[in-house]
Amino acid sequence: MTLTDTRNEFLAGRISKPDFIHIMYERHHSKLFDYGTYLKQTNIASIEITDDSVIMTSRDNGIRMACPTGDYRVAPVEALNFLDYESEDSAMIMKLVAAAQNIVDIGANMGWYSINIAKTFPDCHVYAFEPIPRTFDFLERNIQLNALENIHAYPFGLSNERKDLVFYYYTEGSVNASSANLSERVDADLITCQVERLDDFVDSLKLRVDFIKCDVEGAELFAFQGGLETLKRDKPIVFTEMLRKWAAKFNYHPNKIINIFSSIGYRCFYVKGDHLNEIREITEVTAETNFFFLHDVQHCQQINALIN
């Protein structure tokens, strides 16, 4: 029963005033104080409740993010559940992106990585791509909440060709929006979005790309195929998700991505603590899902400093 439901019960005379006061506190208001105690152990420093909004602020970097109603998996909520959000990967990203000027965030969602990078390194430029309209609206809102002018947000995705593409989306998991029905939910919303090629985008702005973060729920292969010339020319550091179960929805194995990068001089790593561990192929027992690609020549200093 919601706050409004309880109050309506009182207004209708079905709950006495003393019972109403007791029920409102025990059922609803007491949770505010529970959160006050719980937050101490998480990377969320505060929760701000305003008209129709819940805004969470991260403890480590002071990032403010508006959280949509009903989304179970948005980064601040994940930080509440698991005390932080991808902390080891995030720390490694911050090490590797420190010298980058131009960062591309493919699948930016509501901006957790883009905003953290842009705030930590105010002289860089982050190019954030998010095709789902509702999610993009929150991305723009969160950029504004943090008063960041070095993030450039684009309401389309990146793939291996320019076209309209149908995405499967459901409110509880905006991070799982994909051009394949990963959840196999029959009630997923079908949303037609535009996708373009990274190579075309980069050429149009005459950019040199230094770092790429890519998380597009199984379609990573196609994003890299559409940016292959950029990868060859600029040799950016790449952070990407690669899941066997999601890739299978698109009829490929993540090792195909590793092979593409290997053919142009890259090595693949995962994070363990504060070091990088090399991995040459993903097998059925591989537990890691996030990986870094560093070029053997271009990034030899970073590899030598960070490899375990």
VOTI-426396 format. One line per 5 residues: number of its first residue (from 1); their letters; for each residue x, y, z of C-alpha. Coordinates in nm, 4 decimals. Example, Ala and Ser with C-alpha at 12.3 -4.5 7.8 and 13.67 -1.06 7.14 Angstrom:
// VOTI-426396
1 = as = 1.2300/-0.4500/0.7800  1.3670/-0.1060/0.7140
END
This chain:
// VOTI-426396
1 = mtltd = 0.0000/0.0000/0.0000  0.1410/0.3404/-0.1012  0.1568/0.6581/0.1050  -0.1369/0.7961/-0.0899  -0.3377/0.4775/-0.0392
6 = trnef = -0.2855/0.4940/0.3373  -0.3812/0.8605/0.3517  -0.6935/0.7958/0.1425  -0.7936/0.5233/0.3890  -0.7695/0.7832/0.6670
11 = lagri = -0.9601/1.0485/0.4716  -1.2343/0.7983/0.3994  -1.2735/0.7361/0.7713  -1.1577/0.3756/0.7595  -0.8568/0.4478/0.9850
16 = skpdf = -0.8704/0.6505/1.3082  -0.6294/0.9407/1.3531  -0.4120/0.7621/1.6144  -0.3969/0.4501/1.3953  -0.3201/0.6630/1.0890
21 = ihimy = -0.0235/0.8296/1.2622  0.1106/0.4932/1.3756  0.0610/0.3201/1.0396  0.2135/0.6066/0.8398  0.5298/0.5967/1.0487
26 = erhhs = 0.5690/0.2196/1.0764  0.4716/0.1414/0.7184  0.6277/0.4379/0.5377  0.8229/0.7095/0.7223  1.0455/0.4710/0.9186
31 = klfdy = 1.2103/0.3653/0.5904  1.3667/0.7111/0.5640  1.5604/0.6459/0.8823  1.6511/0.2931/0.7691  1.8155/0.4456/0.4618
36 = gtylk = 2.0007/0.6968/0.6773  2.1686/0.4085/0.8588  2.2153/0.1870/0.5534  2.3813/0.4520/0.3324  2.6943/0.4605/0.5497
41 = qtnia = 2.8210/0.1364/0.3964  2.7460/0.2279/0.0340  2.8862/0.4600/-0.2310  2.5640/0.6603/-0.2136  2.6122/0.9559/0.0191
46 = sieit = 2.2619/1.1006/0.0047  1.9142/1.0545/-0.1396  1.7175/1.3671/-0.2247  1.3397/1.3384/-0.2611  1.1708/1.6229/-0.4480
51 = ddsvi = 0.8474/1.6567/-0.6460  0.8283/1.3467/-0.8683  1.2045/1.2878/-0.8383  1.4573/1.0799/-0.6490  1.8150/1.2045/-0.6877
56 = mtsrd = 2.1080/1.0059/-0.5494  2.4561/1.1472/-0.4956  2.7645/0.9255/-0.5038  3.0020/0.9352/-0.2098  3.3315/0.9078/-0.3977
61 = ngirm = 3.2794/1.1638/-0.6726  2.9710/1.3636/-0.5788  2.7834/1.2571/-0.8904  2.4129/1.3458/-0.8801  2.1783/1.1186/-1.0712
66 = acptg = 1.8027/1.1300/-1.1108  1.6611/0.7777/-1.0939  1.3532/0.6820/-1.2932  1.0606/0.5210/-1.1181  1.0485/0.1448/-1.1582
71 = dyrva = 1.4044/0.0901/-1.2883  1.5630/-0.1826/-1.0754  1.9066/-0.1748/-1.2412  2.0100/0.1896/-1.2795  2.3641/0.2441/-1.1454
76 = pveal = 2.2796/0.4279/-0.8179  2.0236/0.1610/-0.7272  2.2841/-0.1062/-0.8026  2.5198/0.0824/-0.5689  2.2552/0.0624/-0.2977
81 = nfldy = 2.2085/-0.3107/-0.3537  2.5755/-0.4084/-0.3847  2.7325/-0.1160/-0.1917  2.9063/0.0148/-0.5056  2.8832/-0.0102/-0.8830
86 = eseds = 3.1536/-0.2061/-1.0696  3.4142/-0.0597/-0.8364  3.7231/-0.2454/-0.9645  3.6419/-0.1755/-1.3292  3.5595/0.1869/-1.2485
91 = amimk = 3.8924/0.2377/-1.0710  4.0814/0.0891/-1.3660  3.8895/0.3068/-1.6104  3.9915/0.6162/-1.4165  4.3574/0.5092/-1.4314
96 = lvaaa = 4.3503/0.4397/-1.8031  4.1404/0.7378/-1.9093  4.3505/0.9964/-1.7237  4.5471/1.1044/-2.0311  4.2567/1.0757/-2.2768
101 = qnivd = 4.1218/1.3793/-2.4545  3.8249/1.2304/-2.6423  3.6169/0.9520/-2.4875  3.3335/0.7658/-2.6602  3.0622/0.6066/-2.4437
106 = iganm = 2.8617/0.3608/-2.6553  2.5485/0.2675/-2.4634  2.5707/0.5482/-2.2086  2.2393/0.4641/-2.0406  2.1739/0.7397/-1.7852
111 = gwysi = 2.5328/0.8572/-1.7709  2.7113/0.6945/-1.4757  3.0427/0.6418/-1.6553  3.0209/0.9489/-1.8788  2.9484/1.1802/-1.5877
116 = niakt = 3.2144/1.0317/-1.3596  3.4778/1.0664/-1.6317  3.3723/1.4162/-1.7372  3.3686/1.5445/-1.3792  3.7010/1.3838/-1.2847
121 = fpdch = 3.8757/1.5095/-1.5988  3.7182/1.8462/-1.6871  3.9525/1.9039/-1.9826  3.8357/1.5932/-2.1675  3.5364/1.5582/-2.4012
126 = vyafe = 3.2929/1.2701/-2.3628  3.0717/1.1693/-2.6563  2.7798/0.9705/-2.5112  2.5419/0.7654/-2.7255  2.2034/0.6402/-2.6020
131 = piprt = 1.9257/0.5433/-2.8466  1.6299/0.4772/-2.6108  1.4321/0.8058/-2.5832  1.3282/0.7737/-2.2154  1.6795/0.6757/-2.1128
136 = fdfle = 1.8300/0.9553/-2.3216  1.6039/1.2060/-2.1437  1.7499/1.0949/-1.8086  2.1022/1.1086/-1.9535  2.0495/1.4718/-2.0516
141 = rniql = 1.8904/1.5502/-1.7162  2.1807/1.3971/-1.5240  2.4329/1.5895/-1.7312  2.2471/1.9090/-1.6395  2.2241/1.8092/-1.2715
146 = nalen = 2.6032/1.7930/-1.2632  2.6480/2.1137/-1.4670  2.8863/1.9452/-1.7088  2.9612/2.1102/-2.0413  3.2192/1.8568/-2.1605
151 = ihayp = 2.9673/1.5775/-2.2307  2.8080/1.5720/-2.5737  2.5003/1.3452/-2.5771  2.3556/1.1909/-2.8934  2.0133/1.0211/-2.9164
156 = fglsn = 2.1204/0.7306/-3.1353  2.3203/0.4115/-3.1076  2.6292/0.2837/-3.2858  2.6418/-0.0291/-3.5017  2.7961/-0.1562/-3.8267
161 = erkdl = 2.5671/0.0425/-4.0572  2.3394/0.3418/-4.0496  1.9771/0.2298/-4.0219  1.6657/0.2173/-3.8080  1.6743/-0.0693/-3.5604
166 = vfyyy = 1.4084/-0.2135/-3.3316  1.5098/-0.2270/-2.9639  1.3454/-0.4306/-2.6880  1.2954/-0.2251/-2.3736  1.1271/-0.2692/-2.0373
171 = tegsv = 1.1103/-0.0172/-1.7546  1.2565/-0.2383/-1.4808  1.5840/-0.2843/-1.6678  1.6770/0.0029/-1.8968  2.0374/-0.1230/-1.8953
176 = nassa = 1.9151/-0.4389/-2.0702  1.7661/-0.2551/-2.3689  1.8921/-0.4342/-2.6772  1.8154/-0.5041/-3.0424  1.7607/-0.8656/-2.9348
181 = nlser = 1.4967/-0.9683/-2.6833  1.7489/-1.0722/-2.4182  1.4916/-1.1168/-2.1435  1.2505/-1.3021/-2.3741  0.9715/-1.1012/-2.2159
186 = vdadl = 0.6531/-1.0965/-2.4169  0.5627/-0.7574/-2.2679  0.8839/-0.5808/-2.3734  0.8248/-0.2523/-2.5561  0.9499/-0.2409/-2.9161
191 = itcqv = 1.1092/0.0953/-2.9904  1.2516/0.1901/-3.3302  1.5776/0.3831/-3.2895  1.8470/0.5127/-3.5192  2.1961/0.3640/-3.5229
196 = erldd = 2.5026/0.4955/-3.7061  2.8654/0.3942/-3.7580  3.1386/0.5176/-3.5247  3.3726/0.5660/-3.8206  3.1241/0.8012/-3.9890
201 = fvdsl = 3.0630/0.9962/-3.6690  3.4333/1.0353/-3.5953  3.5079/1.1434/-3.9528  3.2270/1.4021/-3.9464  3.3829/1.5734/-3.6423
206 = klrvd = 3.7448/1.4956/-3.7347  3.8009/1.3417/-3.3910  4.0884/1.1396/-3.2594  3.9457/0.8859/-3.0146  4.1531/0.7974/-2.7076
211 = fikcd = 3.9162/0.5787/-2.5053  3.5998/0.3815/-2.5800  3.3523/0.2337/-2.3334  3.1063/-0.0023/-2.5020  2.8118/-0.1785/-2.3360
216 = vegae = 2.5308/-0.2533/-2.5806  2.3912/-0.5796/-2.4455  2.5295/-0.8319/-2.6918  2.5665/-0.6084/-2.9975  2.9244/-0.5040/-2.9145
221 = lfafq = 3.0624/-0.6875/-3.2199  2.8620/-0.4669/-3.4555  2.9632/-0.1458/-3.2794  3.3297/-0.2399/-3.3223  3.2784/-0.3430/-3.6845
226 = gglet = 3.1362/0.0035/-3.7487  3.4405/0.1625/-3.5846  3.7165/-0.0598/-3.7188  3.8958/0.2148/-3.9104  3.8919/0.4341/-3.5976
231 = lkrdk = 4.0362/0.1468/-3.3942  4.3130/0.0891/-3.6486  4.4024/0.4565/-3.6840  4.3645/0.5943/-3.3305  4.4319/0.2793/-3.1264
236 = pivft = 4.2132/0.3851/-2.8320  4.1950/0.1908/-2.5080  3.8655/0.0014/-2.5065  3.6523/-0.1099/-2.2133  3.3679/-0.3393/-2.3105
241 = emlrk = 3.1200/-0.5927/-2.1838  3.1319/-0.9368/-2.3490  2.8788/-1.1966/-2.2365  2.8468/-1.5344/-2.4020  2.4730/-1.5518/-2.3371
246 = waakf = 2.4059/-1.2095/-2.4895  2.6390/-1.2617/-2.7872  2.4608/-1.5912/-2.8599  2.1415/-1.3928/-2.9183  2.3250/-1.2327/-3.2105
251 = nyhpn = 2.4752/-1.5612/-3.3357  2.8404/-1.5009/-3.2512  3.0850/-1.5826/-2.9716  3.2766/-1.3079/-2.7833  3.6018/-1.4646/-2.9057
256 = kiini = 3.5191/-1.3134/-3.2441  3.5655/-0.9703/-3.0855  3.8940/-1.0796/-2.9278  4.0126/-1.2080/-3.2673  3.9272/-0.8794/-3.4403
261 = fssig = 4.1212/-0.6802/-3.1825  4.4099/-0.9270/-3.1873  4.4383/-0.8884/-3.5657  4.5081/-0.5159/-3.5249  4.7611/-0.5477/-3.2427
266 = yrcfy = 4.5471/-0.5475/-2.9273  4.5614/-0.7657/-2.6186  4.2612/-0.8451/-2.3968  4.2587/-0.8101/-2.0159  4.0252/-0.8305/-1.7197
271 = vkgdh = 4.0636/-0.6575/-1.3832  4.1711/-0.8381/-1.0684  4.2134/-0.6024/-0.7759  4.4222/-0.3134/-0.9080  4.5936/-0.5141/-1.1834
276 = lneir = 4.5186/-0.6348/-1.5340  4.5207/-1.0065/-1.6132  4.5538/-1.1102/-1.9762  4.2990/-1.3437/-2.1334  4.3391/-1.4917/-2.4799
281 = eitev = 3.9993/-1.6527/-2.5164  3.6689/-1.6733/-2.3358  3.5689/-2.0254/-2.2392  3.2684/-2.1821/-2.0720  3.4321/-2.1325/-1.7319
286 = taetn = 3.5195/-1.7646/-1.7786  3.3457/-1.5747/-1.5005  3.4475/-1.2216/-1.6015  3.2111/-1.0147/-1.8152  3.3966/-0.6821/-1.8521
291 = ffflh = 3.7239/-0.6532/-2.0410  3.9877/-0.4016/-2.1489  4.1643/-0.3976/-2.4842  4.5049/-0.2273/-2.4955  4.7259/-0.2013/-2.8005
296 = dvqhc = 5.0514/-0.3908/-2.7545  5.2637/-0.1015/-2.8865  5.0529/0.2088/-2.8239  4.9819/0.1156/-2.4625  5.2937/-0.0807/-2.3708
301 = qqina = 5.3696/0.1442/-2.0722  5.0215/0.0983/-1.9247  5.0376/-0.2769/-1.9833  5.3784/-0.3100/-1.8155  5.2636/-0.0997/-1.5206
306 = lin = 4.9328/-0.2741/-1.4641  4.9660/-0.6327/-1.5773  4.9664/-0.8890/-1.2980
END
